[in-house]
Structures are given as C-alpha cells and as structure tokens.
C-alpha cells in the first residue's frame, strides 16, 4: 500500500478537493476503510487527486458535528469550501471508487 499524504485538520486549499476521513482510533472498521481508500486511489493512480485529511472524532468532535458525522467511518469530499459528498460506512473500495467517480481519472 502506497503512502498517502495526511494532515490532522482540514486546511483551505484552492488547488484540489479534500477527502476528509472521519475515524475513531478504537474502530477496526475505520482501519479497514482507510485501506479501502488507499486501494481506491491507488487503483487508477489518483493519489494526487485529493488532499487526504484524517479527522479523529474523539479529538475533534466539533468538526464532526459541523460535518453532521453521526457514525464512523465517514468520508467527505470538500471542494471550494463546500461539502460535495458524504459516504457513510463504505463497504469496500469499489463503493468508494463508484462514489468518487466524478473526481477520479
């Protein structure tokens, strides 16, 4: 699995959309979904398409609330300071790829 650039909190970026991954460090499901994200981006060489931002719901509950995240894992696409997509509890990399299709090469 290739390394994906990460940040702890979303930072405004005009260059590329942010893929915001809300997770819990205590959840095995979140760890699996993180692997699914890496697979989906690697499959078509889309690592540079998004800025991947990991947000722990335990450390940043106010941010999770702002994004209306009720369960983890949740993946959000933020583009131009607007929430464009939310994927709640994806079941695999194919589902993630399908949902992210408008942004993938």
N, CA, C and O of each residue as an XYZ file, in Angstrom:
420
protein
N       0.839     -1.174      0.000
C       0.000      0.000      0.000
C       0.883      1.236      0.000
O       1.774      1.368      0.839
N       0.642      2.126     -0.924
C       1.454      3.334     -1.033
C       1.066      4.339      0.045
O      -0.083      4.388      0.482
N       2.024      5.124      0.458
C       1.765      6.149      1.476
C       0.937      7.275      0.865
O       1.137      7.658     -0.288
N       0.006      7.796      1.659
C      -0.866      8.880      1.235
C      -0.573     10.081      2.115
O      -0.540      9.938      3.337
N      -0.357     11.266      1.540
C      -0.122     12.454      2.366
C      -1.312     12.694      3.285
O      -2.462     12.505      2.889
N      -1.024     13.115      4.527
C      -2.079     13.297      5.504
C      -1.893     14.586      6.263
O      -0.786     15.111      6.380
N      -2.996     15.083      6.774
C      -2.998     16.224      7.680
C      -3.975     15.924      8.787
O      -4.862     15.087      8.619
N      -3.832     16.587      9.915
C      -4.719     16.350     11.038
C      -6.041     17.092     10.918
O      -7.071     16.568     11.341
N      -6.043     18.284     10.361
C      -7.251     19.094     10.241
C      -7.365     19.666      8.847
O      -6.354     19.926      8.195
N      -8.608     19.868      8.375
C      -8.760     20.463      7.053
C      -8.187     21.875      7.000
O      -8.381     22.678      7.912
N      -7.494     22.150      5.935
C      -6.949     23.475      5.688
C      -7.467     23.896      4.331
O      -7.468     23.101      3.392
N      -7.902     25.117      4.218
C      -8.446     25.598      2.965
C      -7.410     25.435      1.855
O      -6.256     25.839      1.996
N      -7.844     24.843      0.761
C      -6.945     24.622     -0.362
C      -7.711     24.863     -1.657
O      -8.743     24.236     -1.894
N      -7.222     25.750     -2.479
C      -7.873     26.027     -3.750
C      -7.389     25.090     -4.844
O      -7.981     25.043     -5.922
N      -6.336     24.354     -4.587
C      -5.719     23.534     -5.616
C      -6.509     22.265     -5.928
O      -6.806     21.996     -7.092
N      -6.847     21.493     -4.920
C      -7.519     20.223     -5.158
C      -8.530     19.960     -4.042
O      -8.402     20.501     -2.944
N      -9.521     19.139     -4.322
C     -10.525     18.855     -3.298
C      -9.907     18.072     -2.139
O      -8.898     17.386     -2.297
N     -10.535     18.193     -0.987
C     -10.085     17.461      0.186
C     -10.954     16.233      0.377
O     -12.176     16.298      0.241
N     -10.329     15.135      0.688
C     -11.011     13.913      1.057
C     -10.864     13.823      2.571
O      -9.800     13.460      3.072
N     -11.918     14.150      3.297
C     -11.871     14.214      4.756
C     -12.380     12.894      5.303
O     -13.530     12.516      5.080
N     -11.508     12.196      6.025
C     -11.812     10.871      6.570
C     -12.026     10.993      8.074
O     -11.074     11.183      8.830
N     -13.289     10.882      8.504
C     -13.623     10.911      9.925
C     -13.525      9.486     10.457
O     -14.138      8.566      9.916
N     -12.742      9.317     11.527
C     -12.473      7.981     12.046
C     -12.393      7.992     13.562
O     -12.342      9.044     14.199
N     -12.385      6.794     14.117
C     -12.123      6.592     15.537
C     -10.936      5.647     15.639
O     -10.899      4.615     14.968
N      -9.984      5.991     16.463
C      -8.788      5.152     16.636
C      -9.141      3.796     17.240
O      -8.363      2.847     17.133
N     -10.296      3.701     17.866
C     -10.716      2.455     18.519
C     -11.492      1.530     17.599
O     -11.907      0.451     18.021
N     -11.696      1.929     16.355
C     -12.547      1.165     15.449
C     -11.736      0.390     14.415
O     -10.985      0.974     13.633
N     -11.898     -0.919     14.422
C     -11.264     -1.756     13.409
C     -11.858     -1.487     12.037
O     -11.152     -1.543     11.030
N     -13.134     -1.199     11.993
C     -13.804     -0.877     10.723
C     -13.172      0.358     10.084
O     -12.994      0.405      8.867
N     -12.834      1.352     10.895
C     -12.186      2.566     10.364
C     -10.834      2.240      9.756
O     -10.474      2.779      8.709
N     -10.085      1.363     10.403
C      -8.779      0.971      9.848
C      -8.948      0.263      8.502
O      -8.170      0.488      7.575
N      -9.975     -0.597      8.398
C     -10.228     -1.276      7.127
C     -10.600     -0.274      6.039
O     -10.106     -0.362      4.915
N     -11.467      0.672      6.370
C     -11.906      1.663      5.375
C     -10.737      2.533      4.937
O     -10.676      2.945      3.779
N      -9.816      2.816      5.839
C      -8.627      3.575      5.442
C      -7.845      2.819      4.375
O      -7.313      3.420      3.441
N      -7.780      1.516      4.515
C      -7.143      0.679      3.490
C      -7.919      0.706      2.180
O      -7.325      0.730      1.103
N      -9.261      0.700      2.274
C     -10.097      0.782      1.074
C      -9.852      2.087      0.323
O      -9.791      2.105     -0.907
N      -9.712      3.180      1.074
C      -9.448      4.484      0.458
C      -8.128      4.432     -0.315
O      -8.052      4.869     -1.463
N      -7.102      3.897      0.324
C      -5.787      3.796     -0.321
C      -5.874      2.953     -1.593
O      -5.289      3.303     -2.617
N      -6.609      1.839     -1.520
C      -6.775      0.983     -2.700
C      -7.498      1.710     -3.820
O      -7.077      1.651     -4.975
N      -8.576      2.392     -3.489
C      -9.370      3.087     -4.498
C      -8.544      4.162     -5.196
O      -8.643      4.331     -6.411
N      -7.739      4.880     -4.441
C      -6.914      5.929     -5.030
C      -5.733      5.356     -5.806
O      -5.317      5.917     -6.820
N      -5.204      4.256     -5.335
C      -4.042      3.645     -5.985
C      -4.426      2.960     -7.298
O      -3.653      2.958     -8.256
N      -5.612      2.388     -7.330
C      -6.020      1.595     -8.487
C      -5.881      2.360     -9.799
O      -5.433      1.796    -10.797
N      -6.254      3.618     -9.810
C      -6.133      4.409    -11.041
C      -5.142      5.552    -10.899
O      -5.215      6.547    -11.620
N      -4.226      5.399     -9.972
C      -3.173      6.387     -9.727
C      -3.740      7.781     -9.457
O      -3.378      8.754    -10.118
N      -4.633      7.852     -8.478
C      -5.296      9.106     -8.124
C      -4.815      9.677     -6.800
O      -5.534     10.459     -6.178
N      -3.630      9.312     -6.355
C      -3.137      9.802     -5.067
C      -3.034     11.324     -5.018
O      -3.163     11.918     -3.947
N      -2.805     11.955     -6.156
C      -2.666     13.409     -6.174
C      -3.978     14.138     -6.447
O      -4.016     15.368     -6.460
N      -5.044     13.388     -6.663
C      -6.337     13.996     -6.961
C      -6.902     14.736     -5.757
O      -7.483     15.811     -5.899
N      -6.731     14.156     -4.565
C      -7.273     14.713     -3.333
C      -6.166     15.034     -2.341
O      -5.071     14.473     -2.392
N      -6.480     15.935     -1.454
C      -5.669     16.116     -0.258
C      -6.385     15.312      0.826
O      -7.497     15.660      1.222
N      -5.755     14.241      1.306
C      -6.372     13.381      2.314
C      -6.187     13.994      3.695
O      -5.070     14.294      4.116
N      -7.305     14.174      4.386
C      -7.296     14.779      5.709
C      -7.958     13.797      6.672
O      -9.124     13.444      6.496
N      -7.231     13.363      7.671
C      -7.753     12.433      8.680
C      -8.209     13.227      9.898
O      -7.459     14.047     10.429
N      -9.457     12.978     10.344
C     -10.002     13.689     11.489
C     -10.518     12.673     12.496
O     -11.443     11.912     12.210
N      -9.909     12.668     13.677
C     -10.359     11.803     14.763
C     -11.584     12.438     15.411
O     -11.536     13.592     15.836
N     -12.680     11.691     15.486
C     -13.893     12.245     16.085
C     -13.739     12.428     17.591
O     -14.448     13.238     18.189
N     -12.825     11.687     18.211
C     -12.565     11.870     19.642
C     -11.799     13.167     19.895
O     -12.068     13.868     20.870
N     -10.862     13.480     19.032
C     -10.042     14.684     19.199
C     -10.733     15.955     18.702
O     -10.471     17.046     19.207
N     -11.606     15.812     17.722
C     -12.242     16.983     17.107
C     -13.751     16.776     16.955
O     -14.262     16.762     15.835
N     -14.465     16.615     18.066
C     -15.914     16.370     17.974
C     -16.677     17.541     17.351
O     -17.696     17.326     16.696
N     -16.209     18.759     17.541
C     -16.895     19.919     16.972
C     -16.844     19.907     15.452
O     -17.788     20.345     14.795
N     -15.749     19.407     14.888
C     -15.633     19.321     13.433
C     -16.562     18.224     12.892
O     -17.205     18.393     11.856
N     -16.618     17.106     13.609
C     -17.528     16.031     13.214
C     -18.973     16.526     13.251
O     -19.767     16.193     12.372
N     -19.308     17.307     14.250
C     -20.649     17.867     14.356
C     -20.934     18.833     13.206
O     -22.026     18.825     12.638
N     -19.967     19.646     12.873
C     -20.112     20.609     11.773
C     -20.403     19.898     10.451
O     -21.169     20.397      9.627
N     -19.789     18.731     10.254
C     -19.984     17.943      9.031
C     -21.151     16.962      9.151
O     -21.400     16.178      8.235
N     -21.865     17.002     10.278
C     -23.011     16.119     10.538
C     -22.616     14.645     10.482
O     -23.343     13.819      9.931
N     -21.461     14.328     11.055
C     -20.982     12.954     11.093
C     -21.564     12.275     12.330
O     -21.210     12.609     13.460
N     -22.470     11.310     12.095
C     -23.117     10.590     13.187
C     -22.485      9.235     13.450
O     -22.609      8.684     14.544
N     -21.807      8.700     12.441
C     -21.135      7.423     12.632
C     -19.827      7.398     11.855
O     -19.667      8.090     10.850
N     -18.917      6.601     12.335
C     -17.628      6.455     11.672
C     -17.510      5.027     11.167
O     -18.064      4.104     11.764
N     -16.808      4.849     10.095
C     -16.094      5.831      9.290
C     -17.033      6.586      8.350
O     -18.013      6.036      7.847
N     -16.712      7.844      8.129
C     -17.405      8.674      7.151
C     -16.354      9.404      6.327
O     -15.385      9.945      6.859
N     -16.569      9.407      5.026
C     -15.664     10.083      4.097
C     -16.432     11.243      3.467
O     -17.547     11.065      2.975
N     -15.836     12.414      3.485
C     -16.463     13.598      2.889
C     -15.533     14.185      1.841
O     -14.313     14.192      2.006
N     -16.123     14.674      0.768
C     -15.359     15.408     -0.238
C     -15.725     16.878     -0.084
O     -16.893     17.256     -0.171
N     -14.703     17.699      0.146
C     -14.890     19.145      0.274
C     -14.169     19.799     -0.898
O     -12.972     19.604     -1.110
N     -14.934     20.579     -1.647
C     -14.375     21.230     -2.822
C     -14.866     22.673     -2.834
O     -16.069     22.928     -2.775
N     -13.939     23.602     -2.911
C     -14.309     25.009     -2.917
C     -15.061     25.424     -1.668
O     -16.028     26.182     -1.742
N     -14.622     24.934     -0.528
C     -15.220     25.227      0.781
C     -16.641     24.706      0.930
O     -17.357     25.111      1.846
N     -17.057     23.807      0.036
C     -18.403     23.239      0.104
C     -18.332     21.727      0.201
O     -17.506     21.083     -0.445
N     -19.210     21.177      1.018
C     -19.325     19.733      1.135
C     -20.018     19.214     -0.116
O     -21.170     19.555     -0.381
N     -19.319     18.398     -0.877
C     -19.866     17.887     -2.138
C     -20.414     16.470     -2.014
O     -21.317     16.084     -2.757
N     -19.862     15.686     -1.064
C     -20.257     14.282     -0.964
C     -19.940     13.759      0.429
O     -18.920     14.114      1.021
N     -20.825     12.910      0.948
C     -20.559     12.178      2.193
C     -20.813     10.705      1.933
O     -21.845     10.327      1.378
N     -19.870      9.887      2.337
C     -20.012      8.436      2.224
C     -19.958      7.893      3.648
O     -18.921      7.970      4.307
N     -21.066      7.347      4.116
C     -21.152      6.843      5.482
C     -20.945      5.333      5.467
O     -21.648      4.606      4.765
N     -19.969      4.868      6.254
C     -19.666      3.442      6.405
C     -19.570      2.690      5.078
O     -20.344      1.762      4.842
N     -18.643      3.073      4.215
C     -18.498      2.351      2.947
C     -18.114      0.900      3.189
O     -17.429      0.575      4.159
N     -18.570      0.034      2.288
C     -18.347     -1.409      2.471
C     -17.153     -1.956      1.717
O     -16.793     -3.119      1.899
N     -16.535     -1.151      0.881
C     -15.385     -1.652      0.144
C     -14.813     -0.595     -0.781
O     -15.380      0.486     -0.938
N     -13.675     -0.921     -1.396
C     -13.016      0.063     -2.252
C     -13.819      0.317     -3.520
O     -13.767      1.424     -4.055
N     -14.557     -0.666     -4.018
C     -15.373     -0.457     -5.224
C     -16.471      0.573     -4.966
O     -16.745      1.412     -5.824
N     -17.099      0.517     -3.797
C     -18.122      1.502     -3.450
C     -17.513      2.903     -3.368
O     -18.102      3.873     -3.845
N     -16.339      2.997     -2.763
C     -15.651      4.291     -2.659
C     -15.303      4.809     -4.051
O     -15.527      5.982     -4.350
N     -14.761      3.949     -4.898
C     -14.432      4.346     -6.276
C     -15.665      4.841     -7.014
O     -15.620      5.865     -7.696
N     -16.760      4.115     -6.875
C     -18.001      4.490     -7.562
C     -18.471      5.874     -7.106
O     -18.864      6.695     -7.934
N     -18.435      6.136     -5.802
C     -18.886      7.414     -5.266
C     -17.950      8.571     -5.667
O     -18.398      9.696     -5.889
N     -16.657      8.273     -5.754
C     -15.667      9.308     -6.088
C     -15.445      9.470     -7.598
O     -14.614     10.269     -8.028
N     -16.188      8.713     -8.382
C     -16.019      8.694     -9.838
C     -15.917     10.088    -10.477
O     -15.085     10.268    -11.367
N     -16.721     11.084    -10.070
C     -16.606     12.390    -10.732
C     -15.232     13.053    -10.578
O     -14.878     13.927    -11.370
N     -14.467     12.653     -9.580
C     -13.161     13.272     -9.338
C     -12.005     12.410     -9.810
O     -10.894     12.917     -9.965
N     -12.228     11.126    -10.044
C     -11.144     10.214    -10.396
C     -10.862     10.229    -11.887
O     -11.738     10.516    -12.703
N      -9.609      9.912    -12.227
C      -9.194      9.840    -13.640
C      -9.652      8.542    -14.244
O      -9.403      8.287    -15.422
